[in-house]
Amino acid sequence: MKTKALKSVLLAVLSLLFVLPVISQKGIEDGSKYGKGQDSINCIKNLSLYKEFFKHNNYKDAISPWRKVFGECPASSEKMYVEGITMYRKLIESAPTPERKDELIDTMALIYDRRAEYFGGKGNILGRKGIDMLRFRRSDIEAVNESYGYLKESINMEKSKSRDAVMVTFISASITLNKAGKIDDNQVIDDYFMVTVIIDKLLGKSSRWERAKANIDDNMLKSGLLTCDALNGYFEPQFQASQEDKEFLQKVITFYTATGCDRSDLYVTASEKMYEIEPGPVSAHNLAILFIAKNDFRKAIHYLKEAVQGANVDNETKAEWYFELAILSSATKDYCDAIRYTREAVGLKSDYGKAYVLMGDAIIASRDNLGDDFEQRAAFWVAADKYAKAKSVDPSVAADASKKLNDYAAQYPNHEEVFFRDMKDGDSYQVKGCINEYTTVRSRK
């Protein structure tokens, strides 16, 4: 096999003997990338030699003519630099001593620099250089710091054209430098935000960006740097100047949510500011849920009221929001409001059993606003109507509704009280106040 490969190399070199005079003359005339005169002949000869050996993965014989091309005609071929890196990676991996390995790594760095010098594309090349330097010098913290600089400059130059590997390696280097005390927590978080903002805009274009984001997020979470205190320390100094900036507020909301810091005061303030800039029923509801979690029911009610007034909200969702309003109103002892909101809920969703049960509970709780003892006990009749309705429309609440029906029947007015009012069982009776409903008279047994 080796004999066959060597034979093809010799044939390639012999073929050059027929074309070199013509090419050489062209080099003299126009100053081509191969040089002039004899230099041009040597360049093309060595270029052809190394390519033939390289094609057969014979790096041992390819490296000598390659080095001559690299030194004597650096503008001859950009691919020569790419293939040179491939060979030097192998040489570095098999280097006999640490000293020799360092020399080869230095040469690899030079290859990247020369490629950028002669063919441009500095941003792309810096990213590749940074990755390779880290590949072989990760245990040297100063080399990590240098590579971190290459990667950062590459991302700043390439932005959305950056390679996913560059982004992932950059964050890895940033975390390593932080652990070594070379950069502080805020710098790592800043680096993380820089790449995340770019990647988020690329999600959906290729699965590799989903993988890159998952990898970066995983590394950051394992680093322990994305704590609530760290986020506060990073965002709080910026908040005063940026609180009207929608993009900044969205960043705060996104990262506090992702890290489970969505009860922090800064998150709450950012969410409210975002709502002022871009109000809507969904964002209002999200704010309500946030304030429920913080046990600030008054503010939660305020935002739920905003949410139910929003346009383009389907009846099912709006019914749920009214039900939530009724729960909060009961929690704040505003029972008349709770009755009103449950009525809104069942008006939108007729089989909403939980809302009927809650309505019955609120009616009983509101009875203190009625008149004498008889009138207050009459509230249990209306509540019973609601529990019966809940049981008939929603089997999931039937057991609870039945229990309440049985328990509260003992609270009905007795037969004598009904008779004294000149009424009998089955008569119609209006319970006034905020209940304001007609019901059926029932005396307790």
Solvent accessible surface area in square Angstrom, and as a share of the most:
residue,aa,sasa,rsa
1,M,184,0.82
2,K,178,0.76
3,T,107,0.62
4,K,145,0.61
5,A,16,0.13
6,L,93,0.46
7,K,129,0.55
8,S,39,0.25
9,V,2,0.01
10,L,100,0.50
11,L,107,0.53
12,A,23,0.18
13,V,32,0.18
14,L,96,0.48
15,S,60,0.39
16,L,18,0.09
17,L,110,0.55
18,F,167,0.70
19,V,66,0.38
20,L,11,0.05
21,P,85,0.53
22,V,109,0.62
23,I,50,0.26
24,S,12,0.08
25,Q,92,0.41
26,K,117,0.49
27,G,1,0.01
28,I,88,0.45
29,E,126,0.56
30,D,82,0.43
31,G,44,0.42
32,S,31,0.20
33,K,110,0.47
34,Y,49,0.19
35,G,28,0.27
36,K,118,0.50
37,G,19,0.18
38,Q,111,0.49
39,D,89,0.46
40,S,0,0.00
41,I,42,0.21
42,N,44,0.22
43,C,2,0.01
44,I,16,0.08
45,K,74,0.31
46,N,10,0.05
47,L,18,0.09
48,S,25,0.16
49,L,38,0.19
50,Y,0,0.00
51,K,69,0.29
52,E,29,0.13
53,F,26,0.11
54,F,35,0.15
55,K,133,0.56
56,H,74,0.33
57,N,113,0.58
58,N,48,0.25
59,Y,42,0.16
60,K,173,0.73
61,D,64,0.33
62,A,0,0.00
63,I,16,0.08
64,S,59,0.38
65,P,13,0.08
66,W,1,0.00
67,R,96,0.35
68,K,99,0.42
69,V,0,0.00
70,F,18,0.07
71,G,52,0.50
72,E,105,0.47
73,C,4,0.03
74,P,23,0.14
75,A,36,0.28
76,S,2,0.01
77,S,20,0.13
78,E,63,0.28
79,K,125,0.53
80,M,0,0.00
81,Y,1,0.00
82,V,69,0.40
83,E,16,0.07
84,G,0,0.00
85,I,10,0.05
86,T,44,0.26
87,M,0,0.00
88,Y,6,0.02
89,R,76,0.28
90,K,111,0.47
91,L,47,0.24
92,I,2,0.01
93,E,115,0.51
94,S,85,0.55
95,A,24,0.18
96,P,115,0.72
97,T,60,0.35
98,P,100,0.63
99,E,119,0.53
100,R,87,0.32
101,K,72,0.30
102,D,70,0.36
103,E,94,0.42
104,L,6,0.03
105,I,1,0.01
106,D,79,0.41
107,T,39,0.23
108,M,0,0.00
109,A,19,0.15
110,L,77,0.38
111,I,1,0.00
112,Y,6,0.02
113,D,67,0.35
114,R,68,0.25
115,R,34,0.13
116,A,25,0.20
117,E,121,0.54
118,Y,90,0.34
119,F,73,0.30
120,G,33,0.31
121,G,49,0.47
122,K,100,0.42
123,G,2,0.02
124,N,45,0.23
125,I,5,0.03
126,L,17,0.08
127,G,0,0.00
128,R,87,0.32
129,K,12,0.05
130,G,0,0.00
131,I,29,0.15
132,D,1,0.00
133,M,10,0.05
134,L,2,0.01
135,R,127,0.46
136,F,29,0.12
137,R,50,0.18
138,R,104,0.38
139,S,122,0.79
140,D,68,0.35
141,I,53,0.27
142,E,97,0.44
143,A,13,0.10
144,V,0,0.00
145,N,57,0.29
146,E,97,0.44
147,S,1,0.01
148,Y,19,0.07
149,G,34,0.32
150,Y,40,0.15
151,L,0,0.00
152,K,53,0.22
153,E,71,0.32
154,S,2,0.02
155,I,1,0.00
156,N,71,0.36
157,M,97,0.43
158,E,43,0.19
159,K,120,0.51
160,S,64,0.41
161,K,165,0.70
162,S,5,0.04
163,R,82,0.30
164,D,37,0.19
165,A,38,0.30
166,V,4,0.02
167,M,0,0.00
168,V,29,0.17
169,T,22,0.13
170,F,0,0.00
171,I,0,0.00
172,S,30,0.19
173,A,0,0.00
174,S,0,0.00
175,I,22,0.11
176,T,40,0.23
177,L,0,0.00
178,N,19,0.10
179,K,129,0.55
180,A,55,0.43
181,G,65,0.63
182,K,92,0.39
183,I,32,0.16
184,D,92,0.48
185,D,67,0.35
186,N,66,0.34
187,Q,51,0.23
188,V,0,0.00
189,I,0,0.00
190,D,62,0.32
191,D,1,0.01
192,Y,9,0.04
193,F,4,0.02
194,M,46,0.21
195,V,0,0.00
196,T,7,0.04
197,V,50,0.29
198,I,24,0.12
199,I,1,0.01
200,D,61,0.32
201,K,148,0.63
202,L,14,0.07
203,L,64,0.32
204,G,67,0.65
205,K,152,0.64
206,S,35,0.23
207,S,69,0.44
208,R,98,0.36
209,W,8,0.03
210,E,78,0.35
211,R,154,0.56
212,A,5,0.04
213,K,51,0.22
214,A,63,0.49
215,N,70,0.36
216,I,2,0.01
217,D,37,0.19
218,D,61,0.32
219,N,42,0.22
220,M,0,0.00
221,L,106,0.53
222,K,159,0.67
223,S,16,0.10
224,G,45,0.43
225,L,13,0.07
226,L,15,0.08
227,T,64,0.37
228,C,49,0.29
229,D,116,0.60
230,A,18,0.14
231,L,0,0.00
232,N,34,0.17
233,G,35,0.34
234,Y,24,0.09
235,F,0,0.00
236,E,96,0.43
237,P,102,0.64
238,Q,63,0.28
239,F,18,0.08
240,Q,141,0.63
241,A,98,0.76
242,S,26,0.17
243,Q,33,0.15
244,E,118,0.53
245,D,68,0.35
246,K,94,0.40
247,E,119,0.54
248,F,17,0.07
249,L,0,0.00
250,Q,85,0.38
251,K,52,0.22
252,V,0,0.00
253,I,30,0.15
254,T,61,0.35
255,F,12,0.05
256,Y,0,0.00
257,T,71,0.41
258,A,76,0.59
259,T,30,0.17
260,G,58,0.56
261,C,4,0.02
262,D,52,0.27
263,R,154,0.56
264,S,21,0.13
265,D,106,0.55
266,L,18,0.09
267,Y,26,0.10
268,V,12,0.07
269,T,55,0.32
270,A,0,0.00
271,S,13,0.08
272,E,32,0.15
273,K,44,0.19
274,M,17,0.07
275,Y,27,0.10
276,E,119,0.54
277,I,67,0.34
278,E,89,0.40
279,P,89,0.56
280,G,24,0.23
281,P,31,0.19
282,V,98,0.57
283,S,36,0.23
284,A,0,0.00
285,H,29,0.13
286,N,89,0.46
287,L,5,0.02
288,A,0,0.00
289,I,78,0.39
290,L,16,0.08
291,F,7,0.03
292,I,52,0.27
293,A,34,0.27
294,K,71,0.30
295,N,117,0.60
296,D,53,0.27
297,F,59,0.25
298,R,144,0.53
299,K,82,0.35
300,A,0,0.00
301,I,16,0.08
302,H,95,0.42
303,Y,17,0.07
304,L,0,0.00
305,K,92,0.39
306,E,73,0.33
307,A,0,0.00
308,V,5,0.03
309,Q,138,0.62
310,G,14,0.13
311,A,75,0.58
312,N,161,0.83
313,V,25,0.15
314,D,85,0.44
315,N,89,0.46
316,E,91,0.41
317,T,39,0.22
318,K,41,0.18
319,A,0,0.00
320,E,73,0.33
321,W,14,0.05
322,Y,22,0.08
323,F,23,0.10
324,E,44,0.20
325,L,0,0.00
326,A,0,0.00
327,I,79,0.40
328,L,7,0.04
329,S,2,0.01
330,S,27,0.17
331,A,56,0.44
332,T,26,0.15
333,K,149,0.63
334,D,46,0.24
335,Y,55,0.21
336,C,45,0.27
337,D,46,0.24
338,A,0,0.00
339,I,1,0.00
340,R,122,0.45
341,Y,9,0.03
342,T,0,0.00
343,R,81,0.30
344,E,77,0.34
345,A,0,0.00
346,V,19,0.11
347,G,66,0.64
348,L,55,0.27
349,K,46,0.19
350,S,81,0.52
351,D,75,0.39
352,Y,15,0.06
353,G,0,0.00
354,K,108,0.46
355,A,0,0.00
356,Y,23,0.09
357,V,14,0.08
358,L,27,0.13
359,M,4,0.02
360,G,0,0.00
361,D,46,0.24
362,A,2,0.01
363,I,0,0.00
364,I,16,0.08
365,A,35,0.27
366,S,2,0.02
367,R,75,0.27
368,D,109,0.57
369,N,107,0.55
370,L,25,0.13
371,G,44,0.42
372,D,69,0.36
373,D,79,0.41
374,F,8,0.03
375,E,59,0.27
376,Q,46,0.21
377,R,59,0.22
378,A,0,0.00
379,A,0,0.00
380,F,7,0.03
381,W,0,0.00
382,V,0,0.00
383,A,0,0.00
384,A,4,0.03
385,D,51,0.26
386,K,28,0.12
387,Y,1,0.00
388,A,47,0.36
389,K,89,0.38
390,A,0,0.00
391,K,93,0.39
392,S,85,0.55
393,V,43,0.25
394,D,26,0.13
395,P,115,0.72
396,S,97,0.63
397,V,15,0.09
398,A,28,0.22
399,A,85,0.66
400,D,68,0.35
401,A,0,0.00
402,S,28,0.18
403,K,126,0.53
404,K,38,0.16
405,L,42,0.21
406,N,112,0.58
407,D,73,0.38
408,Y,66,0.25
409,A,36,0.28
410,A,64,0.49
411,Q,71,0.31
412,Y,21,0.08
413,P,0,0.00
414,N,42,0.21
415,H,114,0.51
416,E,118,0.53
417,E,54,0.24
418,V,1,0.01
419,F,151,0.63
420,F,169,0.70
421,R,91,0.33
422,D,134,0.69
423,M,34,0.15
424,K,137,0.58
425,D,71,0.37
426,G,55,0.53
427,D,40,0.21
428,S,83,0.54
429,Y,43,0.16
430,Q,55,0.24
431,V,3,0.02
432,K,133,0.56
433,G,45,0.44
434,C,47,0.28
435,I,1,0.00
436,N,92,0.47
437,E,41,0.18
438,Y,150,0.57
439,T,10,0.06
440,T,61,0.35
441,V,0,0.00
442,R,63,0.23
443,S,8,0.05
444,R,80,0.29
445,K,223,0.95
